[in-house]
Amino acid sequence: MAEAHADIQACDAAVTLAFSVLGKRWNGMIVSALGNGSSTFVALRRAVVGISDTVLSERLTELADTGLVARTVDAGPPVTVSYALTAGGSGLLPILDQLGSWASATLERRTP
């Protein structure tokens, strides 16, 4: 039986906070999709393959509440709602690029 190591410490609070947002399924992909510029709900749904309307709506609300995404309503006609990254959200793009590079180098070599 493996013995527990006493020198292992709890996760850093900042890392825990970051993963409370980015650890939710789809959030990283939404931020990545918005890295190409502002987008409508329909365009985001197409860009994030497999996400449902309900989940996309929930995730956009969460990302807006955390200050990573801004929601803009253009009164039109027609009324148009668009989403864009804030400065905080844009700050994640280099990190997501690094994560993608790591995944390509490390995870794609594995066979299930």
TIVOLUM-52789 format. One record per residue (C-alpha): x, y, z; residue in one letter. Coordinates in pm, whole numbers, plus 50000, padded with zeros to 5 digits. Example, Ala and Ser with C-alpha at 12.3 -4.5 7.8 and 13.67 -1.06 7.14 Angstrom:
512304955050780A;513674989450714S;
//
This chain:
500005000050000M;501365034449909A;502215057350195E;501015093550190A;503715120050168H;503555146150441A;505335172050224D;502535175049968I;500805208650005Q;497365220549910A;496915235749566C;497685272649536D;494535293549594A;495055312649269A;495325280349068V;492215267249239T;490385299349148L;491545297648785A;490365261848747F;487015269948907S;486395289748587V;488535272448324L;487955237648460G;484325238748354K;483705220748030R;483545243947728W;484835275847897N;488335273347754G;486955265847409M;484605295747425I;487445318847528V;489605304447250S;486835309646992A;486435345747104L;490165350647055G;489385356146688N;487245386546772G;483695393946880S;481045369046786S;477325362946797T;475705334646989F;474975315146668V;478555318646543A;479885307046881L;477565277046878R;478995267346539R;482595273146654A;482265252546973V;481205219546821V;478955198447042G;477815225147288I;474075229447342S;472305263047334D;471485260447704T;475035252847811V;476495279747583L;474115305147733S;475045294448088E;478775295148016R;478625329447849L;476765342948152T;479385328048387E;482255341648180L;480625375948173A;480065374648551D;483765367148604T;484725396448380G;486335375748105L;483645382147841V;481665413447761A;478135411847620R;477025439947387T;473475445647262V;472985465246941D;469395477846933A;469305472546559G;467125466546374P;467585437646400P;468655434846763V;472105418746771T;473915405247074V;477635400147048S;480275386747282Y;483925396847306A;486835390447536L;487685416847793T;491315425047872A;491225397648136G;489845372547888G;492405382447625S;495115376047881G;494185339247872L;494905335247501L;498685329947532P;498045305247812I;495525286047601L;498005286047310D;500665271247539Q;498185245647668L;497335235747310G;501025231947224S;501555210647533W;498545188847444A;499785184147087S;503235174247205A;502175152747496T;498665139147463L;498345132447091E;501155106747110R;499065085047338R;496735059047199T;493555051747392P;
//
